[in-house]
Amino acid sequence: MLAVVLRIFAIPLILLLIWWNKKQQPNGPEEGYCLQRTRGRLTGLIPAALLLAGGAICLYFFYLGRTLPGEVARLDDQMRIFYHLCPFLGAGMILIGIFLAYRSLRDALHPEKSALAQSIRDQLPYPDEAPPVQELFAMVDQDLRENGTWCGRLGVGKEWVLGDRVSHISRIRGVFSRMERHTRHAGKRTQVTYLYEIWIVDDRQNQQITSLRSQRELEEAMDCLRRRAPAAVFGTYNSKEYNDLVHAKEEEEQYAQERAYRQRKAQQEEQERQKQAERSQNQVLTLPDGSVTSRVTWEILQQLLLHPGRTGEASPFQLVPGVPFQGEGRAFSRLVCLPGGAGELTRILLEEYSGAPGKPGRYAWTRDLSTAEAEEVLRGWLQGELPSLEGWTKLERSGPTWQRALERREAHPLPPQPNPNWPWALTVGGYSVRASAPAWEDIQEELQELAPDPDSFLILEQREPGNPEHYWFIQCAVAAQGPDQGRYFVEIGCATPSGPRLWERMVPDLQEVLKGFSAAYHHRGLDVSGFREMVI
């Protein structure tokens, strides 16, 4: 008991160390995502300490009553009932507090015994023969570093999904979203909070539940998992699909669920194979000897990629699709590959589409890659997929050659208008309100309640359906100090091919703010003449 109490008093120091480590390594700590997640369980010591303190108060209250029976006699009926329940309440709270403290300390200080490590073992074919915890965590960490997409606290790789537990994508049989709205009235003010959770069910009906912070994170997580586990069942929590999958107890029901999954998976694999074959046959491959063929297969590309390492001879080749591939806000019409020899890197160049067939593109992107990375890019190109251009070098055509392009921002003196075909979403700071397809009356009411507080703001935004990287928003906050105190800051932001842009304007009164937001919301031509672009 004393050891638990002493460890609880170390909470501030532990939390300070966690914060400092996160600040020093914000983009994936050296200790790994999994180990960081287990270290984060130390925050569970806070409710444990509160329960221990509450239990101790209950027992002390009962002890005082035993030593002062006259005081107990003067208690009213409700307090007397509470007094007699105190030993049971106190003992229960202390036991729960000890359990929570033990579980938090166990996961943080002994990761091999943590629930996270056990969830990874459960995903392996032979859990009893699982490797040490360092290797278990390394499998998940490496997948997330190389292929991870983060949706809040949920990390989705090609093989693993990391939330509060870990799931192997090949074992996922169902993914369900849970969104609940809770309303609480305090005087004249109504506080609305939302619960966002994603439930993942595997082939043994085990459930991984991860809490998220917003509807956007939940939607992004569902979209990402649809791409990574397309054969799984998707729906909402407590729906018919969820109940059929989770509550299938009979062996025949479980067999039917698994058979349906296998059929969906085989059908989607066949469809993907056909699509890949169509894309491959719709490309022209120029071989190292200058000959041209439309018979493009992965086996041919792999042989060309590995040819220099085997023979020492250069084997540059290029692929030209019939229709330019779209991605990263650009269109690409050609891929050129210069395979490296033994121990050398492979250079890949992606040429942007000029806008006219047969006309050379003005810009291109290049990067030196390892053989494994080059294989991934080529496989994606065969399927019409483009790699992320982060870390690639932009080139500009200079006669028959290429040179590094000078970074020039396109001129955007004034912000663009909102897109009339994209849906609206509303986010209000201060008390965590977020709503899709908001009514104008709700927006107007929230704007009128803005206060000169750092946590008081309103964002009206829209994103392109199916492509959340394309967005437009207008937001408003009240200056809390300085010469502009009490005035309204209005900002407009959007995504452009050259990166995100932001414009700002100071508005003196609420009526002008309402006028601008109304014009944007109803697509009546927002007056953007007074906005100036900010450097971000």
C-alpha positions in Angstrom: 0.0 0.0 0.0 2.8 2.4 0.9 4.6 1.7 -2.4 1.4 2.6 -4.3 1.0 5.8 -2.4 4.6 6.8 -3.0 4.3 6.1 -6.7 1.1 8.2 -6.9 3.0 11.2 -5.4 5.4 10.8 -8.3 2.7 11.6 -10.8 3.7 15.2 -11.5 7.3 14.2 -12.2 6.2 11.4 -14.5 3.8 13.6 -16.4 6.6 16.2 -16.8 9.0 13.7 -18.2 6.3 12.5 -20.7 5.7 16.0 -21.8 9.4 16.8 -22.2 9.9 13.6 -24.2 7.0 14.4 -26.5 8.3 17.9 -27.0 11.8 16.7 -27.9 10.5 14.0 -30.3 7.2 15.2 -31.8 7.3 13.1 -35.0 7.5 9.6 -33.6 9.8 9.1 -30.6 12.9 6.9 -30.7 11.2 4.7 -28.1 8.5 3.9 -30.6 4.8 4.5 -30.9 3.8 1.3 -29.0 6.1 2.1 -26.0 4.9 5.7 -26.0 1.3 4.4 -25.8 2.1 2.2 -22.8 4.0 5.1 -21.1 0.8 7.1 -21.6 -1.1 4.7 -19.3 0.6 6.5 -16.4 -2.2 9.1 -16.6 -4.4 6.4 -15.2 -2.8 7.1 -11.8 -4.8 10.3 -11.5 -8.2 8.6 -11.2 -6.6 5.9 -9.1 -5.3 8.6 -6.6 -8.8 10.2 -6.5 -10.4 6.8 -5.7 -7.9 6.1 -3.0 -8.4 9.5 -1.5 -12.2 9.1 -1.6 -12.0 5.6 -0.1 -9.7 6.9 2.7 -12.2 9.7 3.5 -15.1 7.3 3.7 -13.2 5.0 6.1 -12.1 7.9 8.2 -15.7 9.2 8.4 -16.8 5.7 9.6 -13.9 5.6 12.1 -15.0 9.0 13.6 -18.5 7.7 13.9 -17.4 4.7 15.9 -15.4 6.9 18.3 -18.1 9.5 18.6 -21.5 7.6 18.7 -23.3 10.6 20.0 -22.5 12.5 16.8 -23.8 9.6 14.7 -27.1 9.7 16.7 -27.6 13.4 15.6 -27.3 12.6 11.9 -30.4 12.7 9.7 -31.7 9.5 8.1 -29.9 10.0 4.7 -26.5 10.7 6.4 -27.0 7.7 8.7 -27.5 5.4 5.7 -24.4 6.9 4.1 -22.5 6.4 7.4 -23.4 2.7 7.5 -22.4 2.3 3.8 -19.0 4.0 4.3 -16.9 0.9 5.1 -18.2 -0.8 2.0 -17.9 2.3 -0.2 -14.4 3.1 1.1 -13.1 -0.5 0.8 -14.6 -0.7 -2.8 -13.0 2.6 -3.9 -9.6 1.6 -2.4 -9.7 -1.7 -4.1 -10.6 -0.2 -7.5 -8.0 2.5 -7.0 -5.3 -0.1 -6.2 -6.3 -2.0 -9.3 -6.2 1.0 -11.6 -2.8 2.1 -10.1 -1.5 -1.4 -10.6 -2.7 -1.7 -14.2 -1.2 1.8 -15.1 2.1 1.0 -13.5 2.3 -2.5 -14.9 1.7 -1.2 -18.5 4.1 1.7 -18.2 6.9 0.0 -16.2 6.6 -3.5 -17.6 5.5 -3.2 -21.2 5.8 -7.0 -21.8 2.9 -7.5 -19.4 0.8 -4.7 -20.8 -2.6 -5.1 -22.5 -1.1 -3.6 -25.7 1.6 -6.2 -25.9 -0.9 -9.0 -25.2 -3.2 -7.7 -28.0 -0.3 -8.0 -30.4 0.4 -11.6 -29.3 -3.3 -12.4 -29.7 -3.0 -11.4 -33.4 -0.2 -13.9 -34.1 -0.8 -17.5 -35.4 0.9 -18.9 -32.3 0.6 -16.5 -29.4 2.5 -18.7 -27.0 5.5 -18.6 -29.3 5.5 -14.9 -29.7 8.9 -13.1 -29.8 10.1 -10.7 -27.0 8.1 -7.5 -26.5 10.8 -5.4 -28.2 10.3 -7.3 -31.4 6.5 -7.2 -31.1 6.6 -3.4 -30.8 9.2 -3.1 -33.5 6.9 -4.9 -36.0 4.1 -2.4 -35.4 6.4 0.7 -35.1 8.1 -0.1 -38.4 4.9 -0.5 -40.3 3.5 2.8 -38.9 6.7 4.7 -39.7 6.8 3.5 -43.3 3.2 3.3 -44.2 1.2 4.9 -41.3 -1.7 7.2 -41.7 -2.7 8.9 -38.4 -6.3 9.8 -37.6 -6.0 11.3 -34.2 -4.8 8.6 -31.8 -5.5 5.9 -34.3 -2.5 4.8 -36.5 -3.3 2.7 -39.6 -0.4 1.0 -41.4 -0.4 -1.6 -44.2 -0.5 -4.5 -41.7 -1.3 -3.1 -38.2 -3.7 -0.7 -36.6 -2.7 1.0 -33.4 -5.3 2.4 -31.1 -5.8 1.6 -27.4 -5.1 -2.0 -28.6 -3.5 -3.4 -31.7 -5.2 -5.2 -34.6 -3.8 -7.0 -37.6 -5.5 -5.8 -40.7 -5.8 -9.4 -42.1 -7.9 -10.3 -39.1 -10.3 -7.4 -39.2 -13.8 -8.5 -39.9 -15.8 -5.4 -39.0 -15.3 -1.7 -38.4 -18.0 0.4 -36.8 -18.3 4.1 -35.9 -19.9 5.4 -32.8 -21.0 9.0 -32.5 -23.2 10.2 -29.6 -24.4 13.6 -28.7 -24.8 14.5 -25.0 -26.5 17.7 -23.9 -26.2 19.2 -20.4 -28.1 22.3 -19.3 -26.4 24.6 -16.7 -28.6 27.7 -16.0 -29.3 29.5 -19.3 -26.4 27.9 -21.0 -26.5 24.6 -22.9 -23.3 22.5 -23.1 -23.1 19.9 -25.9 -20.4 17.3 -26.0 -19.9 14.5 -28.4 -18.5 10.9 -28.1 -16.5 9.6 -31.0 -15.3 6.0 -31.0 -14.3 3.5 -33.6 -14.9 -0.2 -32.9 -12.8 -2.8 -34.6 -13.9 -6.5 -34.5 -11.5 -9.3 -35.5 -12.0 -12.8 -36.6 -12.3 -14.1 -33.0 -14.9 -11.4 -32.1 -12.4 -9.5 -30.0 -13.2 -5.8 -30.0 -10.7 -2.9 -30.1 -12.3 0.4 -29.0 -10.4 3.7 -29.6 -11.8 7.1 -28.6 -11.2 10.0 -31.1 -11.6 13.8 -30.7 -13.8 14.9 -33.6 -16.1 13.7 -36.3 -13.5 14.5 -38.8 -11.0 12.1 -37.2 -13.7 9.4 -37.1 -14.6 9.9 -40.8 -11.0 9.8 -41.8 -10.4 6.7 -39.8 -13.3 4.9 -41.4 -12.2 6.0 -44.9 -8.7 4.8 -44.3 -9.7 1.4 -42.9 -12.1 1.0 -45.9 -9.1 1.3 -48.1 -6.9 -1.1 -46.0 -9.6 -3.7 -45.1 -12.1 -3.4 -48.0 -13.6 -6.9 -47.3 -14.6 -6.1 -43.7 -18.1 -5.1 -42.8 -18.5 -1.4 -42.2 -21.4 0.3 -40.4 -22.4 2.1 -37.2 -22.2 0.8 -33.6 -25.2 -1.2 -32.4 -26.5 -1.6 -36.0 -27.8 -4.9 -37.4 -24.4 -5.5 -39.1 -22.7 -5.0 -35.7 -25.0 -7.2 -33.8 -24.8 -10.0 -36.4 -21.0 -10.0 -36.3 -20.5 -9.6 -32.5 -23.3 -11.8 -31.2 -22.8 -14.7 -33.6 -22.3 -17.3 -30.9 -23.3 -20.5 -32.7 -20.6 -22.2 -34.7 -22.8 -22.2 -37.8 -23.3 -18.4 -37.6 -19.6 -17.8 -37.2 -18.8 -20.1 -40.1 -21.4 -18.2 -42.3 -19.8 -14.8 -41.3 -16.3 -16.1 -42.2 -17.5 -17.6 -45.5 -19.2 -14.3 -46.4 -15.9 -12.4 -45.6 -13.9 -14.8 -47.8 -16.3 -14.4 -50.7 -16.1 -10.6 -50.4 -12.3 -10.7 -50.2 -12.0 -13.0 -53.2 -14.4 -10.8 -55.3 -12.5 -7.6 -54.4 -9.1 -9.1 -55.1 -10.4 -10.2 -58.5 -11.8 -6.8 -59.3 -8.5 -5.2 -58.2 -6.6 -7.6 -60.4 -8.7 -6.7 -63.4 -8.4 -3.0 -62.7 -4.6 -3.3 -62.4 -4.4 -5.3 -65.7 -6.5 -2.6 -67.4 -4.3 0.1 -66.1 -1.1 -1.8 -67.0 -2.3 -2.5 -70.6 -3.3 1.2 -70.9 0.4 2.2 -70.6 3.3 2.3 -73.0 6.7 1.0 -71.8 9.9 2.2 -73.5 12.6 -0.4 -72.9 16.3 0.4 -72.5 17.0 -0.5 -76.2 14.4 2.1 -77.4 11.7 -0.5 -78.3 8.2 0.2 -77.3 5.5 -2.2 -76.0 2.1 -2.0 -74.4 2.5 -5.4 -72.7 3.3 -4.1 -69.2 3.5 -6.5 -66.3 5.1 -6.3 -62.9 7.5 -9.1 -63.7 8.9 -7.2 -66.7 9.4 -4.0 -64.5 11.0 -6.0 -61.7 13.5 -7.6 -64.1 14.4 -4.1 -65.5 14.8 -2.8 -62.0 17.2 -5.6 -60.9 19.0 -5.8 -64.2 21.9 -3.4 -63.4 22.7 -5.1 -60.1 23.0 -8.5 -61.9 24.9 -7.4 -65.1 26.3 -4.0 -64.3 24.6 -2.6 -67.4 22.3 0.5 -67.2 18.7 -0.2 -68.0 16.7 3.1 -68.0 13.0 2.8 -68.9 9.9 4.9 -68.9 6.1 4.4 -68.6 3.6 6.7 -70.2 -0.1 6.2 -69.4 -2.9 6.7 -71.9 -4.6 9.1 -69.5 -2.5 11.2 -67.0 -2.7 10.1 -63.4 -4.1 12.6 -60.9 -2.7 13.1 -57.4 -1.3 15.7 -55.0 -3.3 18.3 -56.9 -1.3 17.7 -60.1 -1.5 15.5 -63.2 1.5 13.3 -64.2 2.0 12.0 -67.7 5.3 10.1 -67.6 7.5 8.1 -65.2 11.2 7.6 -65.9 13.3 5.1 -64.0 17.1 4.9 -63.8 17.8 1.7 -61.8 20.9 1.6 -59.7 23.5 -1.1 -59.6 24.6 -3.1 -56.6 24.4 -0.9 -53.5 23.3 2.1 -55.5 20.0 4.1 -55.3 17.4 4.1 -58.1 16.4 7.5 -59.5 12.7 8.0 -60.4 11.4 11.1 -62.2 7.7 11.9 -62.5 6.8 14.4 -65.2 3.8 16.7 -64.8 1.3 16.8 -67.6 1.7 19.9 -69.8 -2.1 20.2 -70.6 -1.7 19.2 -74.2 -1.0 15.6 -75.6 2.4 15.2 -77.0 3.7 18.4 -75.5 6.6 18.0 -72.9 5.8 18.9 -69.4 7.4 22.0 -67.8 7.9 20.6 -64.3 8.9 17.2 -62.9 9.7 15.6 -59.5 12.6 13.4 -58.8 14.0 11.4 -55.9 16.7 8.7 -55.3 15.2 5.6 -53.7 16.2 2.2 -52.4 15.2 -0.8 -54.5 12.3 -1.6 -52.1 11.1 2.0 -52.2 11.4 2.1 -56.0 9.4 -1.2 -56.2 6.6 0.4 -54.2 6.5 3.5 -56.4 6.4 1.3 -59.6 3.7 -1.0 -58.2 1.6 2.1 -57.3 2.1 3.6 -60.8 0.8 0.4 -62.4 -2.3 0.8 -60.3 -2.7 4.5 -61.1 -1.5 5.5 -57.7 1.0 8.3 -57.0 3.5 8.5 -54.1 3.6 11.3 -51.6 5.9 14.0 -53.0 7.2 14.9 -49.6 11.0 14.8 -49.8 11.0 14.9 -53.6 12.9 17.6 -55.6 11.0 19.7 -58.0 12.6 20.3 -61.4 11.9 22.7 -64.2 12.6 22.0 -67.9 15.5 23.9 -69.3 15.8 23.0 -73.0 16.5 19.3 -73.3 17.5 18.9 -69.7 16.1 19.6 -66.2 17.2 21.9 -63.5 16.1 22.5 -59.9 13.0 24.7 -60.0 13.0 27.9 -58.0 10.1 27.9 -55.5 7.7 30.6 -56.6 4.3 31.1 -55.0 1.4 31.7 -57.3 -0.1 35.1 -56.9 -3.3 35.0 -54.8 -3.9 38.6 -53.9 -7.5 37.9 -52.7 -9.0 34.8 -51.1 -11.3 32.6 -53.3 -15.0 32.2 -52.7 -16.4 29.0 -51.0 -17.4 26.1 -53.2 -21.1 25.9 -53.6 -21.0 22.1 -54.0 -19.1 21.2 -50.8 -21.0 20.7 -47.5 -20.6 23.0 -44.5 -19.3 22.0 -41.0 -19.3 24.1 -37.9 -16.8 24.1 -35.1 -17.2 26.2 -32.0 -14.5 26.5 -29.3 -15.0 27.1 -25.6 -17.3 24.2 -25.1 -16.6 21.6 -27.8 -19.4 22.0 -30.3 -19.1 20.6 -33.8 -21.9 20.0 -36.2 -22.3 18.9 -39.8 -24.7 20.8 -42.2 -25.4 23.5 -39.6 -28.4 25.8 -40.0 -27.7 29.6 -40.5 -29.6 30.3 -37.2 -27.2 28.2 -35.3 -24.2 29.9 -36.8 -25.7 33.4 -36.1 -26.4 32.5 -32.5 -22.9 31.2 -31.9 -21.3 34.3 -33.5 -23.3 36.5 -31.2 -22.0 34.6 -28.2 -18.3 35.0 -29.1 -16.3 36.5 -26.2 -12.7 38.0 -25.9 -11.3 34.7 -24.7 -8.6 32.5 -26.3 -10.9 29.5 -26.2 -13.8 31.3 -27.8 -13.8 31.0 -31.6 -16.0 29.8 -34.5 -14.9 28.0 -37.7 -17.2 27.5 -40.7 -15.5 25.1 -43.1 -16.1 22.9 -46.0 -14.1 20.0 -47.5 -14.4 18.3 -50.9 -16.2 15.0 -50.4 -13.8 12.1 -50.8 -10.8 14.4 -50.9 -10.5 16.1 -47.4 -7.1 17.7 -48.4 -9.1 20.2 -50.5 -10.8 22.7 -48.0 -12.0 26.2 -47.5 -12.9 27.9 -44.2 -13.7 31.2 -42.6 -13.2 31.7 -38.9 -13.8 34.4 -36.3 -12.5 35.3 -32.9 -12.6 38.4 -30.6 -9.3 40.2 -29.7 -8.8 39.8 -26.0 -6.1 42.5 -25.4 -4.1 45.2 -27.1 -5.3 48.2 -29.1 -7.7 45.9 -31.1 -9.4 44.6 -27.9 -13.1 43.9 -28.6 -12.8 43.9 -32.4 -13.3 40.8 -34.5 -10.5 38.9 -36.3 -11.9 37.2 -39.4 -9.6 34.7 -41.3 -10.1 32.9 -44.6 -8.0 29.8 -45.4 -7.9 27.3 -48.2 -5.7 24.7 -49.9 -4.0 25.6 -53.2 -1.6 23.6 -55.4 1.3 25.6 -53.9 0.3 24.9 -50.3 -2.1 26.3 -47.7 -3.0 30.0 -47.8 -4.4 32.3 -45.2 -5.9 35.8 -45.3 -6.9 38.1 -42.4 -9.1 41.1 -41.8 -10.0 43.1 -38.7 -13.8 43.8 -38.5 -15.0 46.5 -36.0 -18.5 45.3 -35.2 -20.6 42.1 -35.1 -23.1 43.2 -37.8 -20.4 43.2 -40.4 -19.2 39.8 -39.2 -22.7 38.4 -39.6 -23.0 40.0 -43.0 -19.8 38.3 -44.2 -20.6 34.9 -42.7 -24.1 35.0 -44.2 -22.7 35.8 -47.7 -20.3 32.9 -47.4 -22.9 30.5 -46.1 -25.5 31.3 -48.7 -23.0 31.7 -51.5 -24.0 35.3 -52.3 -20.6 36.6 -53.1 -18.4 37.2 -50.0 -16.7 40.6 -50.0 -13.0 39.8 -49.8 -11.6 43.2 -50.8 -10.4 44.0 -47.3 -8.4 40.8 -46.6 -4.7 40.7 -46.7 -2.6 37.5 -47.1 -0.6 36.2 -44.1 2.7 34.4 -44.2 2.3 30.8 -42.9 
